[in-house]
Amino acid sequence: MADISKLKKATRLGSPPPISEASQNLDAPEVAPAPPAAPLITATRIDARSSRKTNRTQQFATRVTPEWDNRIREIAQREGLLLTEVLEKALDAYEKLLAQR
């Protein structure tokens, strides 16, 4: 049989600190972190999802640059349109331009 009396008892963490040295973070009020610094483009994104029902059901997703996104959202806000309506008008104008050639 193995003699384990000579083995050292593992003390990994040691004794805990006294209460006076413990952090008081549980007693502190919760404070939200500060928001990150504003990006260079400061246009406010407009959420038009709840503005009105359109009966459009086909989803269309793509990746665009932040500058393009800001430009189309500014147009939509200025004209009082949904983003999809701006895109529809742009497509109509493009097709009309092609038909004139």
N, C-alpha and C positions, 0 to 999 in steps of 0.2 A: 504494500500500500504506500502511496506517495505521502511524504511528510510536507504538509502545507503550513506548518507553524512558522517556517522561516520566510514565507512570502510576505511582502509588504502590502498592507491594506491600501487600496487605491483611493486617494482623496483627490478627486478631480476638480471640484469647485471650491472647496474650502468652506468655511463657515460664512453665513450670510452677513451683510453689513448691518449695523444697528439701525433701528428705525429712524433715528435722527439724521442718518446719512442717506436714507432712501429718497428717491425722487418724489416730489409732491405733484406730479403731473396729473394724478387722478383727481386732485382737489381743484385743479385749474379749470377755468371755463374753456369750452371748446371754441376755437376761433378758426374760421375758414382761411386757407392759405391765400395769399395775395394773387390776383390774376396775373398771368404772364404778360410780358411787355407787349404792347400793341404792335401788330405787323406794320410794315411800311405802307401797305394798302389799307386804308382805314374806312372803306365803305362798309356800311352796316348791311348785313345780309337780311333780306326781307323774306319772311316766311309767309308764303301766299297759300299754304295748304288749306287754310280754313276760310279763305276769303269768299269763295262761292263754289257751288257744285257745278261740274262741267260735263259729267258723264263720259269722260275720257277714261278708258280702261287699259289701253296698251301702254306698257312701261317702256320708256326710252332713256337709256343711261349712256353717258359718255364721259371722257376725261377732257377737261379744258384747262387753260392757264388761269391763274387767279385774276389776271388783268381782263381776260375775255369774260369771265364770270361777273366781274364788277361792272363791265360795260353793259352786258345784257340785262343785269338786274337794275341798273340805273335807268335804262330805256323803259323797262317794264314798269318801274315805279313812276317815272315821269309821265308815261302814257296811260297809266291806270290799267295795265294789262297783266295777265299771267305770263309767266315765262314761256309756256307752251304757245300762247297766242303770239308772242313776239317771234318765236321760231316759225310758226305757221305763216305769218306775214312775210318773214324773210324768205321762206321757200317760195311763196307766191311771187314775190318780186323777182327772185332768181329765175323762176320758170318763165315769167313774162319777159325778162331780159333775153333769155335763150330763144324765145319765140320770135323776137324782133330781129335776130341775126339772119 
